[in-house]
Amino acid sequence: MSEQRTGKATAELFEQVILRRLGAKDDDVLVGPRHGVDVGVVRVADGVAMALTADPVFIVPAYGWERAAWFAVHILASDAATSGLPLRWMAVDLNLPPEITDEELTELWDAFHRACEEIGVAVVTGHTARYDGCAWPMVGGAVCIASGPQDRFVTPTMARPGDRVVVTKGAAIEATALFAATFPDRLAEAIGADVVKRADALFERMTVVPEAIVAREFGLRDRGVTSMHDATEGGVFGGITEVAAASEVGMRIELDAIPVREEVRAVCDHVGMDPYTSISEGTLIATVVADRAEAFVDTLAAAGVDGSVVGEVTGRSEGVVLVEDRTERVLEHPGLDPFWGAFGRWAAEAAGIAEAS
């Protein structure tokens, strides 16, 4: 019997099970499913492309309906935005727990509506119901769609040797923010209330929509940004290796150039997570033509987004290499994200304490 694991399917399972069974062939599919690629892209008219992504609707009531709905929207919108095309539409399926009241649903959906409205997304269809067996936080699924000129989209398959690699915000943004939002008091006892406050403030940074918009306006493909990828499960290291695999290139990455915020380091050290391999929704990994990379970082900064050049794209034969203290080692995908185990332990301990009291 195969071992069961939490989180996204491995690249091997994805290739063996999913990629070999994709339904009918369609010549208008420009970019189909691929491990580590955020969107699929289809041609809907001459010169017009549509980028689509699907994800669970992930809502944690303990964060408050406003925050929870905002996060749910931006998980979806971030992937679609990495295409570089303007965000347009969303279809939402809500399979809700029976205990949610009409008043709570109203509050939740009002916050969802406002989050979509802020980024220019129209909800066009969906399904809403309560079902036995449904439970937070996975309460359905949604599709987010971006659309625009066929020659203006990018995907993680488009990085090219010679490009520079840019990382925004730094490592483990999501892992840190979710721990701070979920376990503030316990963390504060160990690392201090001020650090937890700064960690919690990263919650509203768990989106790459702002920097994807900056990239579109800055210039895509030969004019600047050649690929974009949202560093989710597997963190920065996972995201970097996914781009390299999708584009069939090598990379040379300087470890010291990858930002790790003080509050991120404090939370990760305390809960036992490697910040470089921990889930990091809100961290964009972009490749940029070499002579425009620094200008892109400056443009991000002017828009209030931190960014750093952390390495370069090389030939496939050179592999993905991490440089630390002048020592090189092969960088491989980390596999299982350490966030899930750490978060699960803390949640179980919190539940045990609650039952005991």
Buried (B, 14 or more C-beta within 10 A) or exposed (E): EEEEEEBBEBBEEBEEEEEEEEEEEEEEBBBEEBBBBBBBBBBEEEEEBBBBBBBBBBBBBEBBBBBBBBBBBBBBBBBBBBBBBBBBBBBBBBBBBEEBEEEEBEBBBEBBBEBBEEBEBEBEEBEEEBEEEBEBBEBBBBBBBBBBEBEBBBBBBBBBBBBBBBBBBBBBBBBBBBBBBBBBEBBBEBBEEEBBEBBBEBBEBBBBBBBBBBBBEBBBBEEBBBBBBBBBBBBBBBBBBBBBBBBEBBBBBBBEEBBBBEBBBBBBEBBEBBBBBBBBBBBBBBBBBBEBBBBBBEBBEEEEBBBBBBBBBBEBEEBBBBBEEEEEEEBEBBBBBBBBBBBEEBEEEBEEEEEEE
